[in-house]
Amino acid sequence: MIRSTKASAGRTPSRPCRVPARRAATRDGATLVEFAIVCNVLLLTIFMCMELARMNMARNLAQDAAYYAARTAIVPGATADEAIAEAETIMESLFASGYDVECTPINDDTEEVTVTVSLSLDDVALFAPMFLGNLELTSSATMQTERYNGFFRVPD
């Protein structure tokens, strides 16, 4: 059934106008070129973040090793060898080698103990030594001993 209204009487029914399709610009390979440029920057950023995180972890471990070794050494009767052994125990949790631990000599008159832990960047980092050379990360902790040194001496 076809209806006819006064408004559309005598007119042909409207059809959507067909717009001719435009040809897309030839961009063959543009995505590949953009990926090649962006991928280098992305990979460099990812590896640099990993490298800095690993170096930061090594620095924090060296700080902790020096601190806990110094705490071991400040107790009366402790020796420098015990402090070095404590620092090496902590450092061996992550690194098998590549670090050096030093402790000031301890005797009955020692008032301060200093423990120093040094790491070679060549042994810790993967890529940074190629750009930075052989740097050394050093952490030290100095603490007063708990030995009696005459604080409560009564003057004569």
KEKE-3310 file (N, C-alpha, C; in steps of 0.2 Angstrom, whole numbers, plus 5000, padded with zeros to 4 digits):
npx = (5004:5003:5006:5001:5004:5000:5011:5021:5017:5019:5033:5048:5053:5065:5083:5097:5112:5125:5142:5157:5170:5185:5202:5213:5228:5244:5252:5260:5270:5272:5269:5278:5290:5288:5286:5299:5307:5301:5302:5316:5318:5309:5314:5327:5323:5317:5327:5336:5329:5329:5342:5346:5338:5343:5356:5353:5347:5359:5366:5358:5359:5372:5373:5365:5372:5384:5379:5373:5384:5392:5384:5385:5399:5399:5396:5402:5417:5416:5424:5434:5434:5422:5413:5416:5413:5399:5395:5399:5390:5378:5380:5383:5370:5365:5376:5389:5403:5414:5414:5420:5425:5428:5434:5437:5451:5448:5449:5450:5450:5444:5433:5424:5418:5420:5413:5415:5409:5412:5407:5411:5406:5407:5404:5392:5382:5374:5374:5378:5392:5398:5395:5398:5410:5422:5415:5414:5404:5401:5398:5397:5397:5397:5398:5396:5405:5399:5407:5414:5420:5424:5414:5407:5416:5422:5428:5445)
npy = (4994:5011:5026:5042:5059:5076:5084:5077:5074:5071:5072:5064:5051:5054:5050:5045:5054:5049:5050:5051:5040:5044:5042:5035:5042:5036:5027:5017:5007:5017:5015:5005:5012:5022:5014:5009:5020:5024:5013:5011:5022:5018:5005:5009:5017:5008:4999:5007:5011:4999:4997:5008:5005:4993:4997:5006:4997:4989:5000:5003:4990:4990:5001:4996:4984:4990:4998:4988:4980:4989:4991:4979:4979:4989:4984:4980:4970:4965:4962:4968:4959:4952:4961:4963:4951:4951:4961:4955:4944:4949:4956:4945:4940:4945:4948:4938:4941:4955:4966:4975:4975:4986:4989:4999:4997:4989:4991:4991:5005:5011:5023:5026:5017:5013:5007:5002:4999:4994:4994:4988:4996:4989:4976:4976:4983:4981:4988:5001:5002:5003:5016:5024:5021:5013:5015:5017:5012:5018:5015:5020:5018:5026:5024:5027:5018:5007:5006:5010:5026:5034:5044:5045:5048:5053:5068:5070)
npz = (5000:4995:5001:4999:5002:5003:5004:4999:4987:4970:4970:4969:4980:4992:4992:5000:4996:4987:4991:4983:4986:4994:4990:5001:5007:5002:5013:5015:5026:5035:5049:5053:5052:5061:5073:5073:5077:5089:5097:5100:5109:5119:5123:5128:5138:5147:5150:5156:5167:5174:5176:5184:5195:5200:5203:5214:5223:5226:5232:5243:5250:5253:5262:5272:5276:5281:5292:5300:5303:5310:5321:5326:5330:5340:5352:5369:5369:5356:5340:5326:5316:5318:5315:5301:5297:5299:5290:5278:5278:5276:5263:5255:5253:5241:5232:5226:5225:5222:5231:5245:5262:5276:5292:5306:5317:5333:5350:5368:5371:5361:5354:5344:5330:5313:5299:5283:5267:5251:5234:5217:5202:5190:5194:5198:5190:5174:5161:5163:5166:5154:5150:5160:5166:5177:5191:5209:5222:5238:5255:5272:5289:5305:5322:5340:5352:5365:5376:5392:5395:5405:5408:5420:5429:5445:5450:5457)
capx = (5000:5007:5002:5002:5002:5000:5017:5026:5014:5022:5040:5051:5056:5072:5087:5104:5116:5131:5148:5162:5175:5192:5207:5218:5235:5248:5256:5263:5276:5273:5268:5284:5295:5286:5288:5307:5309:5299:5304:5322:5318:5306:5319:5332:5320:5316:5334:5339:5326:5331:5349:5346:5335:5348:5361:5350:5347:5365:5368:5355:5362:5379:5372:5362:5378:5388:5375:5372:5391:5394:5380:5388:5405:5399:5395:5408:5419:5416:5430:5433:5432:5415:5409:5417:5409:5392:5394:5399:5384:5373:5382:5382:5363:5364:5382:5394:5409:5414:5413:5426:5422:5434:5432:5443:5453:5444:5452:5446:5450:5440:5427:5420:5419:5418:5413:5415:5407:5413:5405:5413:5400:5407:5402:5385:5378:5375:5376:5381:5400:5400:5395:5401:5417:5422:5414:5414:5399:5404:5394:5400:5393:5401:5394:5400:5405:5396:5412:5415:5426:5425:5408:5404:5422:5422:5435:5449)
capy = (5000:5017:5032:5049:5065:5082:5087:5073:5073:5074:5072:5058:5050:5056:5045:5048:5056:5045:5054:5047:5038:5047:5037:5036:5043:5030:5027:5010:5007:5023:5012:5002:5018:5025:5009:5008:5026:5024:5007:5012:5026:5014:5000:5013:5020:5002:4996:5012:5011:4993:4998:5012:5001:4988:5001:5008:4991:4988:5005:5002:4984:4992:5005:4991:4980:4995:5000:4982:4978:4994:4990:4973:4981:4994:4981:4978:4963:4964:4963:4970:4953:4950:4966:4962:4945:4953:4964:4950:4939:4953:4957:4939:4938:4947:4947:4933:4945:4962:4971:4976:4978:4988:4991:5002:4992:4990:4989:4994:5012:5014:5027:5026:5012:5015:5001:5005:4994:4997:4990:4990:4996:4984:4969:4977:4985:4977:4992:5007:5003:5005:5023:5028:5018:5009:5019:5013:5014:5017:5017:5019:5019:5027:5024:5027:5012:5006:5005:5015:5030:5039:5049:5046:5048:5058:5072:5069)
capz = (5000:4995:5003:4996:5005:4999:5004:4995:4980:4964:4971:4970:4986:4993:4993:5002:4991:4987:4990:4980:4991:4993:4990:5006:5005:5002:5019:5016:5030:5040:5055:5054:5053:5068:5078:5074:5080:5096:5100:5103:5115:5124:5126:5131:5145:5151:5152:5161:5174:5177:5178:5190:5201:5202:5207:5220:5227:5228:5237:5249:5253:5256:5268:5278:5278:5285:5298:5305:5305:5315:5327:5329:5333:5346:5359:5372:5368:5349:5337:5320:5312:5319:5311:5294:5295:5298:5284:5272:5278:5272:5256:5251:5251:5234:5228:5228:5225:5220:5237:5250:5269:5280:5299:5310:5323:5339:5356:5374:5371:5355:5356:5338:5325:5307:5294:5276:5262:5244:5228:5211:5198:5185:5197:5200:5185:5168:5155:5166:5166:5147:5149:5166:5168:5183:5197:5215:5227:5245:5261:5278:5295:5311:5328:5346:5356:5371:5381:5397:5394:5410:5408:5427:5434:5450:5450:5463)
cpx = (5004:5003:5005:5000:5003:5007:5022:5023:5017:5030:5042:5054:5063:5077:5094:5108:5123:5137:5154:5168:5182:5197:5212:5225:5239:5253:5259:5270:5277:5273:5275:5290:5294:5288:5296:5310:5307:5301:5311:5322:5314:5310:5324:5329:5319:5322:5337:5336:5328:5338:5349:5343:5339:5354:5359:5349:5354:5368:5365:5357:5368:5378:5369:5368:5382:5385:5375:5379:5393:5390:5383:5395:5405:5398:5402:5410:5419:5422:5428:5431:5425:5411:5410:5413:5401:5390:5394:5393:5379:5374:5381:5375:5361:5370:5387:5401:5408:5413:5419:5423:5428:5431:5438:5444:5449:5448:5447:5446:5446:5434:5422:5422:5416:5418:5411:5414:5408:5411:5408:5407:5401:5404:5394:5380:5379:5377:5379:5388:5402:5400:5398:5408:5416:5421:5413:5408:5401:5399:5398:5395:5398:5397:5399:5399:5401:5401:5412:5421:5426:5420:5407:5410:5421:5428:5438:5449)
cpy = (5006:5022:5038:5054:5071:5085:5084:5072:5075:5074:5065:5057:5051:5050:5048:5049:5052:5050:5049:5046:5041:5041:5039:5037:5037:5031:5020:5011:5012:5020:5009:5007:5021:5021:5009:5014:5026:5019:5008:5016:5022:5009:5004:5015:5014:5000:5001:5012:5004:4993:5002:5009:4996:4991:5004:5003:4989:4993:5004:4995:4986:4996:5000:4987:4984:4996:4994:4980:4983:4993:4983:4975:4986:4990:4979:4971:4961:4965:4966:4964:4951:4955:4965:4956:4946:4956:4960:4945:4943:4954:4951:4937:4940:4946:4942:4936:4952:4967:4970:4979:4980:4990:4994:4997:4994:4987:4992:5001:5015:5017:5027:5020:5014:5009:5004:4999:4997:4992:4993:4990:4991:4977:4970:4978:4981:4982:4998:5008:5005:5013:5027:5026:5014:5013:5014:5016:5013:5019:5016:5021:5020:5028:5024:5020:5012:5005:5011:5019:5036:5045:5051:5046:5054:5061:5071:5076)
cpz = (5000:4997:5000:5000:5001:4999:4999:4988:4974:4964:4971:4977:4987:4995:4996:4996:4992:4986:4988:4985:4989:4993:4996:5004:5006:5008:5021:5020:5035:5047:5057:5055:5060:5074:5079:5078:5088:5100:5103:5109:5121:5127:5130:5138:5149:5154:5157:5167:5177:5180:5184:5196:5204:5206:5213:5225:5230:5233:5243:5253:5256:5262:5274:5280:5283:5292:5303:5307:5310:5321:5330:5333:5339:5352:5362:5371:5361:5346:5330:5315:5312:5315:5303:5292:5295:5292:5278:5272:5274:5265:5252:5250:5244:5230:5231:5229:5223:5225:5241:5256:5273:5287:5302:5315:5329:5345:5362:5374:5365:5356:5350:5333:5319:5302:5287:5271:5255:5239:5222:5206:5192:5188:5198:5194:5178:5162:5157:5165:5159:5146:5154:5168:5174:5189:5203:5220:5234:5250:5267:5284:5301:5317:5334:5349:5362:5377:5386:5396:5399:5411:5416:5432:5439:5450:5457:5467)
residu = (MET:ILE:ARG:SER:THR:LYS:ALA:SER:ALA:GLY:ARG:THR:PRO:SER:ARG:PRO:CYS:ARG:VAL:PRO:ALA:ARG:ARG:ALA:ALA:THR:ARG:ASP:GLY:ALA:THR:LEU:VAL:GLU:PHE:ALA:ILE:VAL:CYS:ASN:VAL:LEU:LEU:LEU:THR:ILE:PHE:MET:CYS:MET:GLU:LEU:ALA:ARG:MET:ASN:MET:ALA:ARG:ASN:LEU:ALA:GLN:ASP:ALA:ALA:TYR:TYR:ALA:ALA:ARG:THR:ALA:ILE:VAL:PRO:GLY:ALA:THR:ALA:ASP:GLU:ALA:ILE:ALA:GLU:ALA:GLU:THR:ILE:MET:GLU:SER:LEU:PHE:ALA:SER:GLY:TYR:ASP:VAL:GLU:CYS:THR:PRO:ILE:ASN:ASP:ASP:THR:GLU:GLU:VAL:THR:VAL:THR:VAL:SER:LEU:SER:LEU:ASP:ASP:VAL:ALA:LEU:PHE:ALA:PRO:MET:PHE:LEU:GLY:ASN:LEU:GLU:LEU:THR:SER:SER:ALA:THR:MET:GLN:THR:GLU:ARG:TYR:ASN:GLY:PHE:PHE:ARG:VAL:PRO:ASP)
# end
